[in-house]
Amino acid sequence: MLPKPPTYLSTPPLITPKSREGCSNYISPTFPLGPFVKYKGNPLLVPNPENDFESAYIYNAAAIVLDDIVYLLYRAQNAAKVSFIGLAWSADGLNFTRLDHPVLEPTEAWEAGGGVEDPRITRVDGTFYMTYTAYDLHKPRLCLATSTDLVNWKKYPPMFTDWADIEIELDGSHSIRRDHSKAGAIFAEKNEAGKYTMIWGDSFLQLAESDDLINWNPLPFNQHFATGVHQWENRLLEPGPAPIKTSDGKWILVYNAATTGGSGFASNQYSISQMLVDYKNIRAGPLARLEWPSLLVEAENEHKGQVNEVVFCEGMVQFKGQWLLYYGQGDSELGVAVADAH
């Protein structure tokens, strides 16, 4: 069955700093979330050849609930593979109306040629803090933008200008990368020292701290938060959405992982899993992680796409008694997986 044609509007519902975040009757979770079941109506969002900024690919969406509406900030690419960030909203979390133009597009030198990619969102005191990757066709750089309405955004320069880490190649060898940064998931609360914390990176998971949510200081590379311990995550780890607080005061980090292959996994196959985090002692690393992914590559458009063998999450919300985990399918289309919140 072909997806129905998308519905567009030129303006979204009104969002203000007073808009209520989260669903009514929210249930604080326990670790782990799930099990997750992929929605039979996937994909939820597909490219539209008639709308240039999203004419080739749609995937990797941040998600948030405001005034009982689910909002998605999704990555879109045109035929030249330049990335933009679009906005969509839904009263049921499944059927979305889209804004007819992007809310974030490449305007800076560090975004020229490649665009703005992979949003993740945290809201603090009525302001949205969106991390995203700027790509100039040479290096990806982790950046930040702020807004109070999800439409009008103020951009800031790249967060880290002098950074080096280690990349694990597909053959298992290691190489040094410089000035390469991606993927920031920000805690919505301050840590014990009165600072905000971000888990970030796309090799090992790293930590950074901030007094104001704008200016971030990374901890040294050798003080990383986590590395891969299972075969299916032995190439890289990358944070998913902003961490979620549990009923006992711990936090759940949904994360993405890739493998060099083996044990039934293809080379560079991506999966989605979960970690339990003690925010009071975050530098000690995760308290626990799942032995097996929460979401695996299964569908045809996950095996074959712009990038093969990919499921990838940057947005998840609790809505009407369910967890809705939005994920990219083959870096080409956007799907959702559902779990009971009770």
Protein Blocks (a to p, Z undefined) as FASTA:
>chain_A
ZZddddddfbdcdddfklcgdjehiacddddeddddddfkbcfbdcdfklmklmmbgchi
adddeehiacdddddddfkopacddddddfklpaccddfbdfbdcfbfklgonapehiad
ddeehiacddddddehlaccddddddfkomaccddddfblcdcdddddfkopacddehia
ehiaddfbdcfkopacddedjfbacddddfklmaccdddfklcfbdcfbfklmmbccddd
dddddfkopacdddddddebejhiaehiacdddddddfklmmnopfbdcfbdfbdcfbfm
lmpcfbghiacdfbdcdeehiacddddehhlaccdddddfZZ
